[in-house]
């Protein structure tokens, strides 16, 4: 466990296998691995190992990985896309913590954003952080092929 954290602090790339091997992984601990990642918007989602190796990505890359890894660790997660004027932001909600993981909060001392798990509540919280109104919010699932399915969508 400390070896993985020390490995990250030294600037070396992390892998999906190493995240899976962290037996003490919690949502808050998951966030610590990304505190020094750089933001870079890309039109296509990066593969998890590419995102980790480059230490560069966007909210979609982060939230997809968080939902996958934390689900494998036994957490109830949902991938949520919030649509605002001129912006879309994706977060990973974790039911057990009553909060969502937001790539924009990765450097915060308390990186989990407490929130009711309803789609409108998540959308309102995310949109407030952008100082924008939200137009719609969707829970999204992904297949291994990368194809996205909208489970539920609500409009404001």
ABEGO torsion letter per residue (X at the ends): XAAAAAAAAAGBBBBAAAAAABAABBAAAAAAAAAABBBBBBABBBBAAAAAAAGBEBAAAAAAAAAAAAAAAGBBBBBBBBBBBGBBBBBBBBAAAGBBBBAAAAABABABBBBBABAAAAAAAAAAAAGBBBABBBBBBBBAAGBBBBABBBBX
